[in-house]
Amino acid sequence: MNIGQLINQIILMFGLMLIGVLINKLKFMHAQTSSDLTNVLLYIVSPCLIINAFEQPYSDSRIKQFLLAILGVVILYVVEIIVAKLVFGRLKNENLRRIAQYGSIYSNAGFMGIPLISSLFGAPGVFFAVVSLAGFNIFSWTQGVSLFKTNENEEKTDWQQVLLNPNIIAIVLGVFLFVFSIKIPSVPNQIIKYIGSVNTPLSMIVIGNSLGNITFSKKMLNKEIGLTIILRNLLFPIIAIFILQFLGVTGIAFYTTVVMAACPVAGLVVLFTLQAQGDAAPAISLMSLSTILSLITIPLVFALGNVL
């Protein structure tokens, strides 16, 4: 796939986001509606898309690339966590410190990554994209959540919540179907495909609706937010390129994992900040600016992946 195809697809997705912004401005979607649609995407649509991606003949070469991608994603997260700690760990502002660390480490793998990969590469791409999605869910709900814990809300990691996430269950089920080459009966298989097909437009509309609530100003950008965006949108994806090349990840597995790594800041940074009773303004600024700038940075990272 060439860079032109990627740019066209990203422009298309941002067009869908603008529809979401328009829906917001026309007040066609209220906060509860957006929340309900988010749950539908997370717990029904995305798992169906994942299961459908694993419905393909077993291949030794494909499973080898899958396992190498897993190793690459784990190494990348370890590097990101260490670098984020070194860069932002000494910030005196606790709220900004945890927002910057989480925002630089975790990309919008589910809401932006999976739809983009699905549009670019179809089911073969989603097959490898679930590696990054699983990594996000496991690390975000363990290390990511721990960044926002205080003495007042200190709790042990809820591993049941992590492992029983519908996307993790769908990945485990999908791997089982792939390894044993099990075919889902025609009618339920068609239902799964139909549900999964709405993932891209619905995800982009929901993101656009969220962006529609934001009023942009110069106050949104400070040096910490700017540095976080540089790490999240550029530096960490470039590090991912070198890690994957070193491990021998190639083809769709390589490009899929790089694009997933290049996605903007995860929207959960806002939710976790609110749960920790912190000021959500920096988190909202970070998420929105990172998302908008990804229109430029994702193609840039992809181009670097082609030449490095």
C-alpha positions in Angstrom: 0.0 0.0 0.0 1.3 3.4 -0.9 1.3 6.6 1.1 -1.4 8.1 -1.1 -3.9 5.4 -0.1 -3.2 6.0 3.5 -3.7 9.8 3.2 -6.9 9.3 1.3 -8.2 6.9 4.0 -7.3 9.3 6.8 -9.0 12.2 5.1 -12.1 10.0 4.7 -12.0 9.2 8.4 -11.6 12.8 9.3 -14.6 13.6 7.1 -16.6 11.1 9.1 -15.4 12.9 12.3 -16.6 16.2 10.8 -20.0 14.6 10.5 -19.8 13.8 14.2 -18.9 17.4 14.9 -21.9 18.5 12.8 -24.2 16.1 14.7 -22.9 17.6 17.9 -23.5 21.2 16.8 -27.0 20.3 15.6 -27.6 18.7 19.1 -28.7 15.4 17.5 -26.5 13.4 19.9 -26.6 14.1 23.6 -24.1 12.9 26.2 -26.1 9.8 27.1 -26.4 8.8 23.5 -22.7 9.2 22.9 -22.0 7.1 26.0 -24.4 4.4 24.9 -22.9 4.3 21.4 -19.4 4.0 22.9 -20.6 0.9 24.9 -22.1 -0.6 21.7 -18.8 -0.1 19.9 -16.6 -1.5 22.7 -18.7 -4.4 23.8 -20.5 -5.5 20.6 -19.2 -4.1 17.3 -15.4 -4.3 18.0 -15.5 -7.9 19.2 -17.5 -8.9 16.1 -14.9 -7.2 13.9 -12.1 -9.1 15.7 -13.8 -12.5 15.4 -14.4 -12.0 11.7 -10.7 -11.1 11.2 -9.6 -14.5 12.5 -11.8 -16.4 10.2 -9.1 -17.4 7.7 -7.1 -20.5 6.9 -4.3 -21.3 9.4 -0.8 -20.4 8.2 2.5 -21.0 9.9 4.0 -17.8 8.4 1.1 -15.7 9.6 1.2 -17.1 13.1 5.0 -16.5 13.2 4.4 -12.8 12.3 1.6 -12.7 14.9 3.9 -13.9 17.6 6.7 -11.6 16.6 4.3 -8.6 16.6 3.3 -9.6 20.2 6.9 -9.5 21.3 7.4 -6.2 19.5 4.3 -4.6 21.2 5.4 -5.7 24.6 8.9 -4.3 24.2 7.5 -1.1 22.8 5.2 -0.6 25.9 8.2 -1.3 28.2 10.3 1.3 26.4 7.4 3.9 26.4 6.7 3.4 30.1 10.4 3.9 31.0 10.8 7.0 28.7 7.6 8.6 29.9 8.7 8.1 33.5 12.1 9.7 32.8 10.6 12.6 30.9 7.5 13.4 33.0 8.1 11.6 36.3 9.4 14.7 38.1 6.7 17.1 37.2 5.5 18.9 40.4 1.9 19.1 39.1 0.5 15.7 39.9 -2.4 16.0 37.5 -0.3 17.1 34.6 2.3 14.4 35.4 -0.1 11.5 35.2 -1.9 12.9 32.1 1.4 13.4 30.3 2.7 9.9 31.1 -0.5 8.2 30.2 -1.1 10.3 27.1 2.4 9.7 25.7 2.2 5.9 26.3 -1.3 4.9 25.2 -2.7 5.4 21.7 -6.4 5.4 20.6 -5.9 1.8 19.4 -9.6 0.8 19.6 -11.5 3.8 18.4 -9.1 5.1 15.8 -6.6 2.3 15.2 -8.9 -0.6 14.5 -11.2 1.3 12.1 -8.3 2.7 10.2 -6.6 -0.7 9.8 -9.9 -2.3 8.9 -10.4 0.3 6.1 -6.8 0.0 4.9 -6.1 -3.7 5.0 -9.5 -5.4 5.7 -9.6 -8.6 7.8 -5.9 -9.5 7.3 -4.9 -6.2 8.8 -7.3 -6.5 11.8 -5.9 -10.0 12.4 -2.5 -8.3 13.3 -4.1 -5.1 14.8 -5.6 -7.1 17.6 -2.1 -7.6 19.0 -1.8 -3.9 19.6 -5.4 -3.8 20.9 -4.8 -6.6 23.4 -1.5 -4.9 24.5 -3.4 -1.6 25.0 -6.2 -3.2 27.1 -3.8 -5.2 29.3 -1.2 -2.4 29.9 -3.7 0.5 30.1 -5.9 -1.2 32.7 -2.9 -2.2 34.8 0.0 0.2 34.5 -2.1 3.0 33.0 -4.7 2.9 35.7 -2.0 2.8 38.4 -0.8 6.3 37.2 -4.0 7.8 38.4 -4.3 6.0 41.8 -3.9 8.2 44.9 -3.9 7.3 48.6 -7.7 7.9 48.6 -8.6 5.7 45.7 -5.8 3.1 45.9 -7.1 -0.3 44.8 -5.5 -3.4 43.5 -5.6 -4.1 39.8 -8.9 -5.8 38.9 -7.6 -8.6 36.7 -11.1 -9.9 36.2 -12.0 -6.6 34.5 -8.9 -6.8 32.3 -9.2 -10.5 31.3 -13.0 -10.4 30.8 -12.9 -7.4 28.6 -15.0 -8.4 25.5 -12.2 -7.5 23.1 -9.8 -9.8 25.0 -12.4 -12.6 25.0 -12.9 -12.0 21.2 -9.2 -12.3 20.6 -8.9 -15.6 22.5 -11.9 -17.0 20.7 -10.6 -15.7 17.4 -7.2 -17.4 17.9 -9.0 -20.6 18.7 -11.0 -20.4 15.5 -7.8 -19.6 13.5 -5.6 -22.3 14.9 -8.2 -25.0 14.5 -9.5 -23.6 11.2 -13.1 -23.6 12.5 -15.7 -22.1 10.3 -18.7 -20.2 11.8 -22.0 -21.3 10.3 -23.2 -19.0 7.5 -26.1 -17.1 9.2 -24.3 -16.2 12.4 -21.1 -15.4 10.4 -23.1 -13.0 8.2 -24.5 -11.3 11.3 -21.0 -10.9 12.8 -19.8 -9.3 9.5 -22.8 -6.9 9.3 -22.2 -5.8 12.9 -18.5 -5.4 12.5 -18.9 -3.4 9.3 -20.3 -0.3 11.2 -17.2 0.0 13.3 -15.4 2.6 11.2 -18.2 5.1 10.5 -19.7 4.8 14.0 -16.3 5.2 15.8 -15.4 8.3 13.8 -18.8 9.9 14.4 -18.5 9.3 18.1 -15.0 10.8 18.2 -16.2 13.8 16.1 -19.1 14.3 18.5 -16.6 14.4 21.4 -14.4 16.9 19.6 -17.5 19.1 18.9 -17.7 19.9 22.6 -14.2 21.5 22.7 -13.5 25.2 22.4 -10.0 25.7 21.0 -7.7 28.4 22.4 -4.0 29.2 22.8 -4.3 28.1 26.5 -4.8 24.5 25.4 -1.1 24.1 24.5 1.8 24.3 27.0 5.2 22.7 26.8 4.2 19.5 28.6 1.3 18.9 26.3 3.4 19.7 23.3 6.1 17.3 24.4 3.5 14.6 25.1 2.1 14.9 21.6 5.7 14.7 20.1 6.3 11.5 22.0 2.9 10.0 21.3 2.5 11.0 17.6 6.0 10.8 16.4 8.9 9.5 18.7 7.3 6.3 20.0 5.9 5.2 16.6 9.4 5.7 15.1 10.9 3.6 18.0 8.2 1.0 17.1 9.5 0.9 13.5 13.1 0.0 14.7 11.9 -2.6 17.2 9.7 -4.4 14.6 12.4 -4.3 11.9 14.9 -5.7 14.4 12.5 -8.6 15.3 11.9 -9.3 11.6 8.2 -8.3 11.5 7.3 -7.7 7.8 4.4 -7.0 5.5 0.9 -6.3 6.8 2.0 -7.2 10.3 4.6 -4.5 10.2 2.5 -1.7 8.7 -0.5 -2.6 10.9 1.5 -2.4 14.1 3.3 0.8 13.1 0.0 2.5 12.2 -1.6 1.4 15.5 1.5 2.8 17.4 1.1 6.1 15.5 -2.5 6.7 16.5 -3.2 9.7 18.7 -3.7 9.9 22.5 -6.3 7.5 23.9 -9.6 9.1 25.0 -9.4 7.1 28.3 -7.0 9.8 29.6 -10.0 12.0 30.1 -12.0 9.3 31.9 -9.2 8.3 34.2 -8.5 12.0 35.1 -12.1 12.6 36.0 -12.2 9.4 38.1 -9.1 10.7 40.0 -10.9 14.0 40.6 -8.3 15.9 38.6 -8.6 18.8 36.2 -9.7 17.3 32.9 -8.9 20.4 30.8 -5.3 19.3 30.0 -6.4 15.8 29.1 -9.1 17.1 26.8 -6.6 19.5 25.1 -4.1 16.7 24.7 -6.6 14.2 23.3 -8.1 16.7 20.8 -4.8 18.2 19.6 -3.2 14.8 19.2 -6.2 13.6 17.2 -6.2 16.5 14.8 -2.4 16.4 14.3 -2.6 12.7 13.6 -3.9 13.7 10.1 -0.3 14.7 9.4 1.7 12.5 11.7 0.3 9.1 10.8 1.2 9.4 7.1 4.6 10.8 8.1 5.3 7.8 10.3 4.1 5.5 7.7 6.4 7.1 5.1 9.3 6.7 7.5 8.4 3.0 7.9 8.9 2.7 4.1 12.3 4.3 4.0 14.0 3.3 7.3 
